[in-house]
């Protein structure tokens, strides 16, 4: 039954050093890991992933710890999908990857189109 699931979002925020070539390489590898694991970029250094429930989000957070670079500031937060949907976007701009919405039993993933323009 779908009612047993509560969609969650795992938000990750990070500032990584990029002064040396090894640091730049670690930064790129971390970004690549996040994208390969299904995260979408919300803003620079802010990524989000939709999770089917809190247990799933906690499992993903453990994987982040294993793949995180040793240097830098990396934080994450787990919130409900309802809380995520209540984010206010002041300038009404969105990253193309960000237009992800959920409905009762349907997950719709897609980018924003400017076909009406």
Legacy VTK file of the C-alpha trace (Angstrom):
# vtk DataFile Version 3.0
C-alpha trace
ASCII
DATASET POLYDATA
POINTS 117 float
0.000 0.000 0.000
1.380 3.399 -1.005
0.099 5.049 2.198
2.839 3.243 4.120
5.438 5.290 2.255
6.258 8.867 3.072
8.420 10.570 0.477
11.411 12.389 1.910
14.087 14.666 0.475
17.730 14.501 1.365
19.326 17.915 0.879
23.091 18.194 0.824
24.972 21.483 1.222
28.709 21.738 0.756
31.692 24.038 0.384
34.753 22.217 -0.853
38.225 23.663 -1.368
39.295 23.984 -5.014
42.702 25.655 -4.753
44.895 22.746 -5.840
44.577 20.197 -8.640
43.934 17.304 -6.196
41.186 19.348 -4.482
39.582 20.151 -7.842
39.693 16.458 -8.726
38.025 15.518 -5.416
35.360 18.185 -5.988
34.591 16.859 -9.474
34.503 13.260 -8.265
32.078 14.186 -5.477
29.767 16.026 -7.909
29.927 13.038 -10.255
29.060 10.699 -7.371
26.038 12.829 -6.414
24.730 12.944 -9.996
25.262 9.210 -10.504
23.394 8.542 -7.255
20.356 10.470 -8.509
20.839 13.861 -6.880
19.720 16.970 -8.725
21.354 20.364 -8.393
19.077 22.907 -6.738
21.713 25.658 -6.501
25.494 25.752 -6.640
26.702 23.382 -3.917
23.129 22.404 -2.972
21.788 19.078 -4.223
18.583 17.173 -3.450
17.399 13.600 -3.817
13.884 12.208 -3.543
13.684 9.169 -1.241
10.736 6.823 -0.763
10.966 6.987 3.047
13.159 8.019 5.967
15.027 4.688 6.069
16.023 5.122 2.434
17.217 8.684 3.161
19.311 7.477 6.092
20.895 4.759 3.951
21.795 7.347 1.310
23.263 9.629 3.980
25.587 6.794 5.041
26.762 6.419 1.431
27.424 10.164 1.274
29.668 9.884 4.325
31.637 7.107 2.610
32.075 9.111 -0.611
32.660 12.576 0.865
36.050 14.246 0.412
38.133 14.563 3.579
38.394 18.359 3.283
35.610 20.903 3.200
32.279 21.528 4.850
29.536 19.026 3.943
26.133 18.959 5.630
22.858 17.228 4.903
19.285 17.497 6.053
16.364 15.094 5.662
12.937 16.697 5.255
9.539 15.486 4.107
8.445 15.990 0.504
5.643 18.222 1.807
8.192 20.466 3.527
10.292 20.560 0.354
7.274 21.574 -1.720
6.771 24.557 0.583
10.130 26.107 -0.301
9.565 29.663 -1.469
11.492 30.718 -4.550
11.750 34.502 -4.377
12.868 35.140 -7.977
10.642 32.389 -9.412
13.548 30.780 -11.244
14.218 27.062 -11.271
17.008 24.779 -12.306
15.778 22.542 -15.153
16.526 19.451 -13.040
14.455 20.736 -10.142
10.945 20.379 -11.542
10.113 17.147 -9.733
6.683 16.741 -8.237
4.793 13.935 -6.611
1.124 13.088 -6.821
-0.821 10.386 -4.981
0.730 7.375 -6.698
2.614 9.042 -9.494
6.084 10.488 -9.604
6.513 12.955 -12.445
10.061 13.907 -13.444
10.796 16.484 -16.087
12.418 19.793 -16.946
10.732 23.114 -17.409
9.736 23.929 -20.980
9.436 27.349 -22.482
7.250 26.082 -25.319
4.606 28.690 -24.514
7.079 31.526 -25.204
LINES 1 118
117 0 1 2 3 4 5 6 7 8 9 10 11 12 13 14 15 16 17 18 19 20 21 22 23 24 25 26 27 28 29 30 31 32 33 34 35 36 37 38 39 40 41 42 43 44 45 46 47 48 49 50 51 52 53 54 55 56 57 58 59 60 61 62 63 64 65 66 67 68 69 70 71 72 73 74 75 76 77 78 79 80 81 82 83 84 85 86 87 88 89 90 91 92 93 94 95 96 97 98 99 100 101 102 103 104 105 106 107 108 109 110 111 112 113 114 115 116
